[in-house]
């Protein structure tokens, strides 16, 4: 994807995230509310899933004919081998601190089993009869999936820098800052940077978020916001 396209995607994502954030100021994302149905969230689910589908298609090999015919089953092996999305954890900036794992159900046998993706498809085709799929969890997890993909693709990194969505964790390189992602991903350092939005955070580099959130050492990932949110540094 080129710079104009990544900027456009970030504009769309940010607008959806702001809408969800306003909703979460009234209805907290917790065990009590997670599975509640809110038809007003259907638009966020449909739009976030559709943008994600578009990004997957645009980032697929330019030599692939009929990219419009690709499905989630083709996306799975292509992006899982490239980005290891199923192993990624997204932190949501909502209390209590918790992870989201939108792609955890992807498997090597190409059975995607993504319930939020299925809900997105059903709502896209008939949101009146399928309105019960518009749960708070589906809205949050679908938008977090879009965020994880944006944070994982190098083509978005320069746009993320412009949108001030990168906590460099005090790392720097000689030359353009966009080279930082290559330096971190190539294993030239053992540090990690953090891609952050209004609601989400995702690490890039040597470390992933640990399986248990209470095992996290926030300063290893980002000092700008994460340490304050988690209430501890534990460097």
N, C-alpha and C positions, 0 to 999 in steps of 0.2 A: 504494500500500500504506500502511496506517496504522501507527502506532507499535507496537502489539502484534504485528502481523505481521512487521515488520522485526526486532524483538527476537527473535522466534521463529526466523526464518531465520538470524540471527547465532548463536544458540545451536546450531542444527543444524550450521552451517558450522564453528564453532569446535570442536565435538566431533569432526567428521570430520577436521579439520586436526590436532588433537592426536593422533589415531590414526595419521595418515600421518607426522607428525613423529616419533613413537616408532619407526615402522618405518624411517624414513630415518636414524635414529641407528645402525642396524645395517647397512642397505644404502644406500650413498650413491647419489644420482642423478647418474650419470656415464655416459660412452659405454659402458663395460663392462657396466653393469647395466640400462641404460635399457629395452632390449627384452626383458629376462628376464620370464618368466611367474611370477606369484605369485597363485595363486587366492584367497589370503586378502584380497587387495586388491579383489576383485570387489564386496564390499559398499560400499566407499568409492566406487567408480566408479558403481554403480547409484544410490546415495543422492545423490551430488553431482549427477549428471545429472538425477535426478528433481526435486530442489530447484530447480535452474536452470530446468527446464521449467515448474515451478509459478510461479516468479518472473516468467518471461516472460509467462505467461498473466495473472497478477494485475496486471502493469504495463501490459498491453495496454489499449486504450481501453475504458472502462466501458460504452460504447455498443455494443460489438461483441457480436452475438448468438452463442450457442454457442461461447464461448471454449474449451471443452473439446475442440472439433474442430480447433483451430489446430495447425499443424505447423511444423517448422523452416523450411519454405519461406515461410510467412507471417511468421515472426519475423524472417527475414533482412532484407527491405527496410525493415520497420518500425523495427528497432533499429539497423540499420547507418546509416540516414539520421539517426537521433537521437543515437547514441552513437559512431559511427565505430569500432566494436569491432575491425574488421579491421586498423586502423592502430595498435592499442594493443600495447604490450609490457609484460609483467609480469616483474619481477625476482623470482627465487626466492632466498631466503636459504639457499643451499647452496653450498659451494665445489666447483669453481671458479665464480666469478660468471657467471651466464648468464641469458638472457632466455627467456621462454615467450611464444608468440604463438598462443593457442588459437583465435582467430577469423581468422587470416591467410588461410585458404582460402575464406572467404566471398567471393562475387563478385557483380557487379552483375546477372548474368543469373539470379540466384536458385538457382544450383547451390552448395549449401553445402559439399560435399566435406570435411566435418569427420569425420575418421576416428575421433576419440575419441567423437563423438556416435553414430556407427554402432556402435562397440563397446559403448557404454552400452546402446543399444537391444537389441543381440543378447544381452548378458548379462542384461538385465532380463527378457527373454522366456524364456531358457533358459540359465541360468548353468552348468549341468552340461556340456552339449554344447559350449558356447561359452567354457569356462573359459580357453582359450588367449588370449582377448582381454584377460585381466586382467594386462596388463603394468605394470611400474613407470611407464613413460612415460604410459600411458593414465590411471592413477590421478592422477599429478601434473598432467597437462594438463587433465583434467576438473575437478579441484578448483580449479585456477588460473582456469579459465573462469568458474566460479561466483564466485570472488573478484573477477575483473575486472568482472563485471556488478554485483555488490554495490557495488564502489568507484565505478562509473560512474553509478549512479542516485541522483539527489538525494534521493529518498524515504528512502534509508538513512543520510543524512549525520548526522542527530541521533543515531541509534542508534550509529553509528560513533564519534561523540564520546563517548557514554556508555561505550563499550567501550574507550576510550583507543586507538583505532586510527587517529588522525589526527595526523600531524606537521605542525603549522601553519607550520613553517619560519620561526618568529618573526613571522608575520603576525598582525594583529589588526584588528578592526573595532569601531566604537562600537555597542554594543547586543549582542544575543544572538549567541553564537559561531556559531550555525547559519546566520547571514547571510553567513558567510565564503565558503561555497561559491558563492553567487550573485555575490558581489563578484569572486571569482577567475574564475568562468566567464564573466562578462559582460565580461571584458577591462579591468576598471577598474584592474588592476595587471598588471605583467609578471612577477609571481612565480608560483611553483608550490607547491602543498602535496602531501603524500604520504599516501596511504592505506596502512596497514601492518597486517599480521597476523603471526602466528608464523612463517609461511613465505614470505609474498609481500609485494610492494610495487608500488603503481601510482600514477602522478602524475595530479593534476588541476590544470588551469589552463593557463597560457600555453605551457608546454613539454611535449613528450613525451620519453621516453627516446630518446637518439640511436640510429641503426641499429647502430653498433658499440659494444659495452659499454666498450671501452677509451677511447672518446671522451667518456664520461660525466663531468660535473663534479658530483659527489655533492652538494655544498653548494647547488647550484641547486635541488635537489629536497627534501632533508630532512637536518637536522643531528642529529636525535635518535639515529638508529641507522645510517642509510645510510653516512655518512662513515666511521664506525668499521668497518663491514663491508667497504667498498671499500678501506679502508686509505689513503685520501687525501681531501683536501678540494677542491683545485683550484677555489676560488671565483673 
